[in-house]
Amino acid sequence: MNSTEPRADAAPADAALTYEQAGVNYDLIDPLKVSAQRAAAATAGHLAAHGFTEVTASRGESAYVVDVGPFYLASIVECLGSKALVADEMQQLTGKSYYAGIAQDTIAMAVNDLITVGATPLVVQAYWAAGGSDWFGDAQRAQALVAGWKQACDTCGVAWGGGETPALAGIVEAGRIDLAASCTGLINPKERLSVGDRLQAGDAIVLLASSGIHANGLSLARKLVERLPQGYLTEVQPGLSYGEALLAPTTLYSPVTEALYKAGVVPHYCANITGHGWRKLLRHPAKLTYRIHTVPEVTPVLKFIQQHAKQDDREAYSTLNMGAGFAIFVDAADAERVVQIAQAQGVPAVVAGQVEAGPKQLLIEPLNIRFGNDDLQLR
């Protein structure tokens, strides 16, 4: 992203709208992440006092893994981000509550990260921080949040252990809520561990379809509303408004990874395609080339965002999931089985490319896009 571009509030309507202009600059955020990771790594020795050790290779991955003897323990915490703001705006416009879907989005942020390391999700905890007690007084909205949270837990086969519901006036804006979830899981048997140690040239790249924007890129999507003739009610396609399309719940991918295990397929690596878009395919530190020969169909709302934000393909694929929400790297002989298993769980999938020996880069050949090592710095 070009930091010299004008601010979004000063840009003409026909100018490209970037994620940075919408208020999210990963060039500023990522150095903090790297610094925090280094400080966190220095605390790993405390596990020895309990007879445990960390799986060092999980540092910098989507979930943290501890070796507790007979199995591995994985954990993650994730927040929803700003998607709840879209639900609030759409409730005012339509009178409907969208918080059942928002609940699924929040759990998906944690569960979809946890499963990348081969874990079976076990327990979810909730963090619902409102700008004041009044938020919980809207019974329709509050009960939709509860019902959606339980339904997502049922889909993933996890126990909802508990949570925290603080009223944080002065920290969270009045009338708003900040949602987050933590998730703990087991990697049992240990052979299910997937932190990239088996990733190698010759592996196939299978991409699982997304349901829409999921819960990443919403700052951009909300900024775009200023350019739309009817705001959130602008139609993406006949009968589907922009707001409704944005609020399609994030796909929960744990049923797929659990089905793969039961079928005897062990991924060599997985990546949850969230912030940073397709650059997340470069997450593993190995020096390998990821060559994409087949690009999944882009969901209508993402096509709409790219068109109206006037983003070129490189900008769009560096920010949004563009139709692919999860990547599974497997032995080439297992690739078609992965597609079949995913589709049996209701998730479309495609064998999109392969891993090759070579410099660390992602080549999206149908779109003539290249992302290199410098385009993703998370460690």
Beta strands, then each sheet from edge to edge (+ up, - down):
strand 1: 53-54
strand 2: 64-67
strand 3: 72-79
strand 4: 120-130
strand 5: 159-164
strand 6: 177-187
strand 7: 204-209
strand 8: 235-237
strand 9: 240-241
strand 10: 269-272
strand 11: 288-292
strand 12: 324-330
strand 13: 349-357
strand 14: 361-364
strand 15: 369-372
sheet 1: 1+ 2- 3+ 6- 4+ 5+
sheet 2: 10+ 12- 7+ 13- 11+ 14+ 15-
sheet 3: 8+ 9-
end
